Amino acid sequence: MELHLNTYGSALRKKDDMFEIFVDEKKIKISPLKISSIVISNAVQISSDAIQLAMEHNIDVVMLDQYGNPYARVWFPRIGSTVLIRRRQLEMLSDAMGLDFIKRWICIKIMNQYRFVKMLFSKRDWVTQEQKQKLELLRKYAISIYTAEGCLEELSPTFMGLEGSASRVYFGLLSMLLPEQYRISGRSSRPAKDAFNAFLNYAYGILYSKTERALVIAGLDPYIGLLHSDNYNKKSFVFDFIEVYRILVDEPVFYIFSRGKCKPEYLEDIYKGVSLSTEGKKFFAPYILESLDQIIRYRNKNRKKIDMIQTDAHSFANFLIGKKENYLESSIARKFENFINLKSNFDEEED
């Protein structure tokens, strides 16, 4: 388990080969055998002997700033799980496992987009057969990615091109479903060209922070990207890993506009674009965080939606070093197989 220390004035020390936690004048002892990582935020004290005990048991110590972003880390100096995980990440750049992961990860992102639009279509009796056929392009792009043969380095441009084509179809369909005054011409990020993209960019920014934190805590290197280039000081693997979770904010952002909750005062003009105003951020931040905190059933437990990222990061890290046979949650794996193998059509909802 992860040991989170986030209460002001709390402390972590070593006592008889155990971790001893002091919180509000209470003492709690925990065996290091039960801990995979220690996450520290706020004004928390940790003694040097507690750090030594953590290192002896190959337990990473991660420090987070006030916004939840990792700013420092202490890990075992010799070959341990963290080093093995990072080595496997590097090996994935040139082996079949890396290629298979990227194929599945992009296809699951496209599957999420497909299922969301499909659900929206099912609630609108004016959707045409032509629009339904356009939706099926998403599945065709995914199948093209999944069945491609070659090495990751050679196929990466093709994958990014197909994913980009799928994204244009997806946002085109979402735009068609929005009220006319909010329809968009496509994705725009730096800067947003319209209100919908301004909200989406802000939400994606929250996801980037959550994803980086999840990767670091799980022992994964956010800089070792597989699909996205690993340029100097670029957190490439964050861009890789975030893709399947974009749907977590796509849905609530869409509903803001489809239900008429966007107000003019939520936006302000900036150079060559538009951004959320202070009022917009006050409205949107709690709205999106409440959505991400919704409880769902995932990996046989009730969890917040946002916690999917952390549990998946741990599963992927354990998969890399042979501690798990599969990194995908079972229902996601089943839906993916149905999606990629054409076991459902538009009129049949998948399990």
C-alpha positions in Angstrom: 0.0 0.0 0.0 1.0 3.7 -0.3 1.6 5.5 3.0 0.3 9.1 2.7 1.5 11.6 5.2 -0.4 14.9 4.6 -1.4 16.1 8.0 0.4 19.3 9.3 2.7 18.5 12.2 2.7 14.7 11.6 6.0 12.8 11.8 7.4 9.5 10.6 10.2 7.7 12.6 11.7 4.3 13.0 10.9 2.2 16.1 12.0 -1.5 16.4 12.3 -2.1 12.7 8.8 -0.6 12.2 7.6 2.8 11.0 6.0 4.8 13.7 3.6 7.6 12.7 2.7 10.5 15.0 -0.6 12.2 14.1 -2.5 14.4 16.5 -0.6 13.0 19.5 -1.5 9.4 18.4 1.1 6.8 17.6 0.6 4.2 14.9 3.1 1.4 14.0 3.2 -0.1 10.5 5.4 -2.8 9.1 7.6 -1.8 6.2 6.6 -5.1 4.5 3.1 -3.6 4.0 4.3 -0.4 2.3 5.2 0.1 -1.3 5.8 3.9 -1.2 5.7 6.8 1.2 4.1 10.0 -0.1 4.7 13.2 1.8 2.9 16.5 1.5 2.4 19.6 3.7 4.5 20.2 6.8 5.5 16.6 7.6 8.6 15.5 9.4 10.5 12.3 8.5 13.6 11.1 10.4 16.8 9.9 8.7 16.4 6.4 10.3 12.9 6.2 8.8 14.4 7.0 5.4 17.0 4.3 6.0 14.4 1.8 6.9 12.5 2.7 3.7 15.6 2.2 1.6 16.4 -1.1 3.2 12.9 -2.3 2.1 13.1 -0.7 -1.3 10.3 1.8 -0.5 10.3 5.0 -2.5 9.8 8.3 -0.7 8.0 10.9 -2.8 7.6 14.6 -1.8 4.6 16.6 -3.2 4.2 20.4 -3.3 1.0 22.2 -2.2 -0.5 21.5 -5.6 0.1 17.8 -5.4 3.0 17.8 -7.9 6.1 15.8 -7.2 9.2 17.9 -6.5 11.6 15.3 -5.0 12.1 11.6 -4.5 14.4 9.3 -2.5 14.8 5.7 -3.8 17.0 2.7 -3.3 20.5 3.4 -4.7 21.1 -0.2 -6.0 19.1 -2.4 -8.3 15.5 -2.5 -6.8 12.0 -2.3 -8.2 12.2 1.4 -9.2 15.4 0.9 -11.1 14.1 -2.3 -12.7 10.9 -0.5 -13.7 12.9 2.3 -15.4 15.1 -0.2 -17.2 12.1 -2.0 -18.5 10.7 1.3 -19.7 13.8 1.8 -21.7 13.7 -1.7 -23.1 10.1 -1.2 -24.2 11.3 1.4 -26.7 12.6 -1.5 -28.9 10.7 -4.6 -27.9 7.4 -6.1 -28.7 5.9 -5.3 -25.3 6.3 -1.6 -25.9 4.7 -1.8 -29.3 1.8 -3.8 -28.0 1.3 -1.4 -25.1 1.2 1.7 -27.3 -1.2 -0.1 -29.7 -3.6 -1.0 -27.0 -3.4 2.3 -25.1 -4.2 4.4 -28.2 -7.0 2.1 -29.2 -8.5 2.2 -25.7 -8.5 6.0 -26.0 -10.3 5.8 -29.3 -12.7 3.2 -27.8 -13.6 5.6 -25.0 -14.3 8.3 -27.5 -16.4 5.9 -29.6 -18.4 4.7 -26.6 -19.1 8.3 -25.4 -20.4 9.5 -28.7 -22.3 6.3 -29.2 -24.1 6.9 -25.9 -24.9 10.5 -26.9 -26.3 9.3 -30.2 -28.5 6.8 -28.5 -30.3 9.7 -26.7 -31.0 11.7 -29.8 -33.5 10.5 -32.4 -32.4 13.0 -35.0 -28.9 11.4 -35.6 -28.6 10.3 -39.2 -27.3 7.1 -40.6 -24.5 9.0 -42.2 -23.4 10.4 -38.8 -23.5 6.8 -37.3 -21.3 5.6 -40.2 -18.9 8.5 -39.4 -18.7 7.2 -35.9 -17.6 3.8 -37.1 -14.5 5.5 -38.6 -13.2 5.6 -35.1 -13.2 1.8 -34.8 -11.6 1.5 -38.3 -8.8 3.8 -37.2 -8.3 1.7 -34.0 -8.2 -1.5 -36.0 -5.6 -0.1 -38.4 -3.4 0.8 -35.4 -3.9 -2.5 -33.6 -3.2 -4.6 -36.7 -0.1 -2.6 -37.9 3.1 -4.6 -38.2 6.6 -3.3 -37.7 8.7 -1.7 -34.9 7.6 1.1 -32.7 10.1 3.6 -34.0 8.9 3.0 -37.6 5.2 3.0 -36.8 5.0 5.9 -34.3 4.4 8.5 -37.1 1.6 6.3 -38.5 0.0 5.8 -35.1 0.1 9.5 -34.4 -1.4 10.2 -37.8 -4.3 7.7 -37.3 -4.9 8.9 -33.7 -5.0 12.5 -35.0 -7.5 11.5 -37.7 -9.7 9.7 -35.1 -9.5 12.8 -32.9 -10.7 15.1 -35.7 -13.7 12.8 -36.3 -14.5 12.6 -32.6 -14.4 16.3 -31.9 -16.3 16.9 -35.2 -19.1 14.6 -33.9 -19.1 16.3 -30.4 -19.3 19.7 -32.1 -22.3 18.6 -34.1 -24.0 17.5 -30.8 -23.4 20.9 -29.1 -25.8 23.8 -29.2 -25.0 25.8 -32.4 -23.4 28.8 -30.6 -20.8 26.5 -29.0 -19.8 24.4 -32.0 -16.1 24.2 -32.7 -13.9 23.8 -35.8 -11.6 21.3 -34.0 -9.1 21.1 -31.1 -7.1 24.2 -30.2 -4.8 24.4 -27.2 -2.2 27.2 -27.3 -4.4 29.2 -27.1 -7.9 27.9 -27.2 -9.9 29.4 -30.1 -13.3 28.9 -28.4 -15.1 28.4 -25.1 -15.3 24.6 -25.4 -11.6 24.2 -25.9 -10.8 26.7 -23.1 -12.6 24.6 -20.6 -11.1 21.4 -22.1 -7.6 22.8 -21.9 -8.0 23.7 -18.2 -9.4 20.2 -17.5 -6.5 18.5 -19.3 -4.1 20.6 -17.3 -5.5 19.0 -14.1 -5.2 15.6 -15.6 -1.5 16.2 -16.6 -0.7 17.0 -12.9 -2.6 13.9 -11.6 -1.0 11.6 -14.2 2.6 12.8 -13.5 2.0 12.3 -9.8 0.6 8.8 -10.4 3.6 7.7 -12.5 6.2 9.0 -10.0 4.5 7.3 -7.1 4.3 4.1 -9.0 8.1 4.2 -9.8 7.7 5.0 -13.5 9.8 7.6 -15.2 7.7 10.4 -16.6 10.5 11.3 -19.0 10.8 7.9 -20.8 8.2 8.2 -23.5 7.3 5.5 -25.9 5.1 7.2 -28.5 5.9 10.8 -27.8 9.5 11.9 -28.3 11.7 12.0 -25.3 13.2 15.4 -25.8 15.3 17.0 -23.0 13.2 18.0 -20.0 9.9 16.8 -21.7 7.7 14.5 -19.6 7.0 12.3 -22.6 5.5 9.3 -20.8 3.0 11.6 -19.1 1.7 12.5 -22.6 1.6 8.7 -23.4 -0.1 7.6 -20.3 -2.7 10.4 -20.0 -4.5 9.4 -23.3 -7.0 6.9 -22.0 -8.1 9.2 -19.2 -9.0 12.2 -21.3 -12.5 10.9 -21.4 -12.8 11.6 -17.7 -12.9 15.3 -18.4 -14.3 15.2 -22.0 -17.7 14.1 -20.6 -18.2 16.7 -17.9 -17.0 19.5 -20.2 -19.4 18.5 -22.9 -22.3 18.5 -20.4 -21.4 22.1 -19.3 -22.2 23.2 -22.9 -25.0 20.8 -23.8 -26.9 21.8 -20.6 -26.3 25.5 -21.0 -24.1 26.1 -18.0 -21.4 28.2 -19.7 -21.8 31.9 -19.0 -20.1 34.8 -20.8 -18.4 36.0 -17.6 -16.5 32.6 -17.4 -14.3 33.6 -20.3 -11.9 36.3 -21.2 -10.1 37.2 -24.5 -6.4 36.7 -24.7 -3.9 37.1 -27.5 -5.2 35.2 -30.5 -7.6 33.2 -28.4 -9.8 32.8 -25.3 -9.2 31.6 -21.7 -11.1 30.9 -18.5 -11.6 34.1 -16.4 -11.2 34.1 -12.7 -15.0 33.6 -12.4 -14.7 30.7 -14.9 -12.1 29.0 -12.8 -14.1 29.5 -9.6 -17.0 27.8 -11.3 -15.1 25.1 -13.2 -12.5 23.9 -10.7 -14.9 22.5 -8.1 -17.2 21.2 -10.9 -14.5 19.1 -12.6 -13.0 18.0 -9.3 -16.4 16.8 -8.1 -16.8 14.9 -11.3 -13.4 13.2 -10.9 -14.2 12.3 -7.3 -17.3 10.3 -8.3 -17.2 6.8 -6.9 -17.1 3.9 -9.4 -16.4 0.2 -9.3 -12.8 -0.4 -10.6 -10.4 -3.3 -10.0 -12.9 -4.9 -7.6 -13.1 -1.9 -5.3 -15.1 1.3 -5.0 -12.8 4.1 -6.0 -12.9 7.7 -7.1 -12.7 8.1 -10.9 -9.4 10.0 -10.6 -7.9 7.1 -8.7 -8.0 4.9 -11.8 -4.8 6.6 -12.9 -2.9 5.7 -9.8 -4.1 2.1 -9.7 -3.4 1.6 -13.4 0.1 3.1 -13.0 0.9 0.6 -10.2 -0.5 -2.2 -12.3 1.6 -1.2 -15.3 4.7 -0.9 -13.2 4.2 -4.3 -11.7 3.5 -5.7 -15.1 6.8 -4.4 -16.3 8.8 -6.3 -13.7 6.7 -9.5 -13.9 4.6 -9.1 -10.8 1.3 -9.0 -12.8 0.3 -10.8 -16.0 -1.9 -7.9 -17.3 -2.0 -4.2 -16.7 -5.5 -3.7 -17.9 -8.5 -3.7 -15.6 -10.7 -6.7 -16.5 -13.8 -4.8 -17.7 -11.6 -2.5 -19.8 -9.8 -5.5 -21.3 -13.2 -7.2 -22.2 -14.6 -4.0 -23.8 -11.4 -3.6 -25.8 -11.6 -7.1 -27.2 -15.2 -6.6 -28.2 -14.4 -3.2 -29.7 -11.4 -4.3 -31.7 -12.9 -7.6 -32.9 -16.2 -6.1 -34.1 -18.3 -8.0 -31.6 -20.8 -5.2 -31.2 -22.6 -2.8 -33.6 -24.1 0.6 -33.1 -27.4 -0.6 -31.8 -26.1 -3.0 -29.3 -24.6 -1.6 -26.1 -21.5 -3.3 -24.9 -21.2 -4.7 -21.4 
